[in-house]
C-alpha cells in the first residue's frame, strides 16, 4: 500500500508504539520522511508542532553508548525516543 509522507509518519508511530520496529529503524525512517518527503503545508498546526518535536529527537538519536559518553547532551537515547513518542502521539491519535 502506497502511503503519503504524512500517513507514513502516523504508520511509523503506530509501529513503534506497538513495538514492531526498534528505535533505530523508527528514527531513521521518521527523520527521512519528515525532513525530505513531507509537505509541511499538509499538516495541521498540532501536527506541525508535535511531528517537529519527534523529528528533532529522531534526527539526533544514537544507539551507541560511546556517542553519549564522548558527546554528552548531543545525542538522544532510546528512552528519549520512547518519551517523545509517548508524549506526542497521545495527542496525535486522540
N, C-alpha and C positions, 0 to 999 in steps of 0.2 A: 504494500500500500504506500502510495506516494503521500508524503506529509509536507505541508508548508513549513517554513522555518519556525513559525510561532507554534504550530501543532507539535513540531519536533521537540521544542523546549518543554512543553507540558508532558509529552511522552517520556522524555528523559527524566523528568522529575518523578513521574509515577514509577518508572523502572527503578530508580534509585531508592525511593521511599519503600518500595516493595522488596528491596534487597536483591533485585535481579541483575544489577550491574554494580561493580565496585566503584569507589570514589575516583580512582584514576581515569577510568573509562568515562564516567559521568562528566568529570571536569573537562577532559579533552573535547568531548562531543558538545557539551554545553558552550564552552568557550568558542569553538569554531562556528557553531550555529549562530550564537548571539553576535559575535563580532564580525563575521564575514558573510553571513547569508540573510540575516534578519533585516526586514524593512521596518525601522522603528516607528514609522508613521502608522503602521497597522496595529500598534499596541494601544491599550487604554492607558490612562495616566497611572493607574495602580500597577499594571503590568510593567510599565516603563521603570518605575521605582524598584519594584521587587525583583524583576529579572536583572536589573543593573547590579543590585546588591549580591545576588547569587553569582553573576558573571565575574564580579571583582574577586570573589573568593576562588572561583573555578580557575581563573587565569593565573593565580599565584599559588595553586596547590602543588605540594611536593610530597610524595610518599616516602622520601628519603630522610631518615633521621639526621644524617650528616648535614644536609642542607639547613635544617633548623638549628643545628649547633653552630655552624660556621656563620650563618646569616640570620641571627635571631630577629624575629619580628618581620621578616621579609616574606616568608612563605606561610601558607596555611596548611593545617593538618587535616586528617580525616575527621577528627572531632569538630573542627571548624566548619567543614563541609556539611556534616550532619546537622549542626546547629543552624546554619543559614538556610538550609533546605527546609528543616522543620519549621523555623520561624516564618519563613516567607511563603511556603507552599500552603500553609493552613489558610492564609488569606486568598491565595490564587485559586484554590479549589473550593472556596466557600460559595 
